[in-house]
Amino acid sequence: MTQTTSPPSAGDRGLAARVSLGRRFTPPTTEFVLIASTALVLTVFGWVMVLSATSARPDPWDGALKQGIFAMLGIPLMLLISRMPVAFLGRIAWPALIGATALQLLVFVPGLRVSSYGNTNWVNIAGFQLQPSEFLKLALALWIAFVLLRKRARLGIWHHVFIPVVPVSIMAIGTVIGGEDLGTAMVLVLIVLGALFFAGVKLRLFILPLIGGIVAVLGYALTSENRMKRILSAFNPESCDPTRECYQAVHGMWGMANGGIFGVGLGNSQEKYGWLPAAENDYIFAIVGEELGLIGCVLVLALFAVFAIGVFRIVRRSADPFARVAAGGIGVWILGQALINIGVVLRVFPVMGVPLPFMSQGGSALISVLAACGVLLAFARTLPAAESDDRAHPTRRRVATTQGRVAKSDVLSERSATK
C-alpha cells in the first residue's frame, strides 16, 4: 500500500519558524554575561581612573585619549573573537606562539627596543610602542591547551607532560627574562602551572617544576642588589630606603591610607601630582584607593570575583578539554596578575612591574586581555544549556512543550497510517 503524506499545515510552518527564530536568538549563557559584563565595566572604570590619574599632567587628555582608542579597538576585537569556532582557536595555537615569540625577540634588536625602569620589554615600530610579552601570554595559554589536548590520554606519564610543554615554555619565558622583566615572567609561569593543573596532571609532577622555578627566581634576584632590596622590603619595610628603591611603594601606601573608607573624591588625589611615578600604570589601584577609598577598592575586587566565577564555571561545565585547559590558563593569568598587582600596592609583594588587567594604562596589555576575554566568550558560547535554564524561562518551556505535542501527534499519525 502506498502511503501519501500531506504537506505541513500553516500552523506547523509557523511553529517551525518560531522554533528556528528562538534558537537564533537564544539568550547567552550565564558565563558569557558574567565575563562580558565585568570586562566592559572594568575597562570603562579603568579609563575613568586613567583620566583622573593623568589629569595633573600638562597634557591631561593625552593618556586618556590613547587608552580610549585602545579600548575601542579591543572591545570589537573581543566580540569578533567570541564568534570564532573553538576548533579554529586550536588550529592557530602553534602559529600564534611562533608569532608572539618572534615579536618578543624584537626587544633585543637595537633601534627597536625600548627600556623603562630597568626593563627592556618594549619595542617601537613605525612610531607605535608595544609590549610583545602581553600577547605571548595568550599565545602560550592556547598552545599549552592544544598540546595537552593531544596528550590527554598520557598525562599520567611524566615525560609526556613535560615534553614539549616545559622546554618550549622555558624558551618563551627566557625571552622575557632576557629583557629583565621578572614580573611578566612569573605571570607566564603561572599560566603554565595553571594549564597543567586544569589538564588534570597529577600534583606530584608539579614538584620538580615548582622547585626549579623557585631556584630560578632566587638566582635571578641574587644577581641584582636592587632586586634583592625590593624583595626584602616586602618582608621588612623598615630595611628599605623610602627615598630610593622603596619610594614608589611608600607613596602607594600613603595614597591608600589617605583615602580612608570613602576616599577624597574622584579627581582629588594628591599622590598623582608627581609623588607617585606610575600612578596611571602599575599603581592605578593606589589612585582608586585614594580617590574612592575602601568602597572603590572593594568594588574592583568584587568585579574580579565575578569575573573569576564566570571563568571557573566555564572550566567546570565545558566538555571540551581544550576549552577547559585554555580557560583555566587564561583565568589564572588575569586573576593572578590582578592579585599580584594589588598585592604590590599593599606591599604584600615586592614591586614587580605588572599592570592591573583592564585598568592600568597600556595599549598592549588592554588589547591582549580583551582578546583573551574574547576567547573565553567563544568557549562560553559552546556550553550546553542547563536544565534549570529551561525551567526558569517560560518561553523555552512553552516551545519545548509545543515541540513535544507536535512529535506526539506525528507518531500517532504514523501509527494510524500503518494500520
Buried (B, 14 or more C-beta within 10 A) or exposed (E): EEEEEEEEEEEEEEBEEBBEEBEEEEEBBBBBBBBBBBBBBBBBBBBBBBBBBBBBBEEBEEBBBBBBEBBEBBBEBBBEBBEBEBEEBBEBBBEBBEBBBEBBEBBEEEEEBBEEBEBBBBBEEEEEEBBBBBBBBBBBBBBBBBBBBEBEEEBEEEEBBBEEBBEBBBEBBEBBBBBBBBBBBBBBBBBBBBBBBBBEBEEEBBEEBEEEBEEBBEEBBEEBEEBBBBBBBBEEBEEBEBEEBBBBBBBBBBBBEBBEEEBBEBBBBBBBEEBBBBBBBBBBBBBBBBBBBBBBBEEBBEBBEBBBBBBBBBBEBBEBBBBBBBBBBBBBBBBBBBBBBBBBBBBEBBBBBBBBBBBBBBBBBBBBBBBBBBBBBBBBBBBEEEEEBBEEBEEBEEBBEEEEEBEEEEEEEEEEEEE
